[in-house]
Amino acid sequence: MPPDRATKIGEFIRQNREQKGLSINGAARAAHFDPSTWLRVERGEFMLSPPKLQEVARALGVAVEDLYALAGYTMPEGLPDFGPYLRAKYDLPDKALEQLQEYFDLLRNKYDEEGGEE
């Protein structure tokens, strides 16, 4: 796995943990990890296996598909959300990702209301 993927997923995990107000110890405990392992993942030192990413997803309350996309794993039963896909595919600043997500939501709502037609 390229080191940049490990770094990106580590940042994603750290940001989500902090947004949830979880300490490293609390998040690690919820995922059944040793806190030092959790910290190393957040630092991008290594990547977790798919089953371990599922534990992280549960602990953080995020979609496992999003973590898989960032890690470069495939998951046949679902696709990642728009934001994590862009994070995994392109190196954009968070502000740009937020703006793209807002525009995507606007378009999706417009076409949902119109029944998918222009």
C-alpha positions in Angstrom: 0.0 0.0 0.0 1.4 3.4 -0.9 2.4 5.4 2.2 0.2 8.3 1.1 -2.9 6.1 1.5 -1.9 5.2 5.0 -1.4 9.0 5.8 -4.8 9.9 4.3 -6.7 7.3 6.1 -4.9 8.2 9.3 -5.9 11.8 8.9 -9.5 10.8 8.2 -9.6 8.6 11.3 -8.1 11.3 13.5 -10.5 14.0 12.2 -13.5 11.8 12.8 -12.3 10.8 16.2 -11.8 14.4 17.2 -15.2 15.4 15.8 -16.8 12.8 17.9 -15.0 14.1 21.0 -13.3 10.7 21.5 -9.8 10.4 23.1 -7.3 8.0 21.6 -7.9 5.6 24.5 -11.7 5.8 24.1 -11.6 5.2 20.4 -9.1 2.4 20.7 -11.2 0.7 23.5 -14.3 1.0 21.3 -12.5 -0.7 18.4 -10.8 -3.3 20.7 -7.4 -1.9 19.8 -4.3 -1.1 21.9 -4.1 2.7 22.1 -0.5 2.6 20.7 -1.8 0.8 17.6 -4.6 3.4 17.2 -2.0 6.2 17.4 0.2 4.6 14.9 -2.7 4.2 12.4 -3.6 7.9 12.9 0.1 8.8 12.2 -0.1 6.8 8.9 2.6 4.4 10.0 0.7 1.4 8.7 -2.6 0.3 7.2 -5.2 -1.9 8.9 -6.7 -5.0 7.4 -10.3 -4.9 6.1 -11.7 -6.5 9.3 -9.8 -4.1 11.5 -11.1 -1.1 9.4 -14.6 -2.4 10.1 -13.9 -2.2 13.8 -12.7 1.4 13.3 -15.8 2.3 11.3 -18.1 1.0 14.1 -16.1 2.8 16.8 -16.3 6.1 14.9 -19.8 5.7 13.4 -18.6 6.1 9.8 -19.4 4.1 6.8 -16.9 1.2 6.3 -17.1 1.9 2.5 -15.5 5.2 3.1 -12.6 3.7 5.0 -12.2 1.0 2.3 -12.1 3.6 -0.4 -9.4 5.6 1.3 -7.4 2.4 1.9 -7.8 1.3 -1.7 -9.8 -1.8 -0.8 -12.9 -2.9 -2.7 -16.2 -3.7 -1.1 -18.7 -5.4 -3.3 -21.8 -4.6 -1.4 -21.4 -0.8 -1.5 -19.7 2.2 -2.9 -18.1 5.0 -0.9 -19.7 8.3 -0.4 -18.7 11.2 -2.6 -16.3 12.9 -0.2 -14.1 9.9 0.7 -13.9 9.0 -2.9 -12.6 12.4 -3.8 -10.2 12.3 -0.9 -8.9 8.9 -2.1 -8.6 9.9 -5.7 -7.4 13.5 -5.6 -5.2 15.5 -3.3 -7.6 18.4 -2.6 -7.8 20.7 0.5 -10.6 20.1 2.9 -12.3 23.4 1.8 -12.4 22.2 -1.8 -13.9 18.9 -0.7 -16.6 20.6 1.3 -17.5 22.8 -1.6 -17.7 19.8 -4.0 -19.8 17.9 -1.5 -22.2 20.9 -1.2 -22.5 21.2 -5.0 -23.0 17.5 -5.4 -25.8 17.6 -2.7 -27.4 20.5 -4.5 -27.4 18.6 -7.8 -28.6 15.4 -6.3 -31.5 17.2 -4.6 -32.4 19.0 -7.8 -32.6 15.9 -9.8 -34.4 13.9 -7.0 -37.1 16.6 -7.0 -37.4 16.5 -10.8 -37.5 12.8 -11.0 -34.1 12.5 -12.6 -35.0 14.6 -15.7 -33.6 18.0 -16.8 
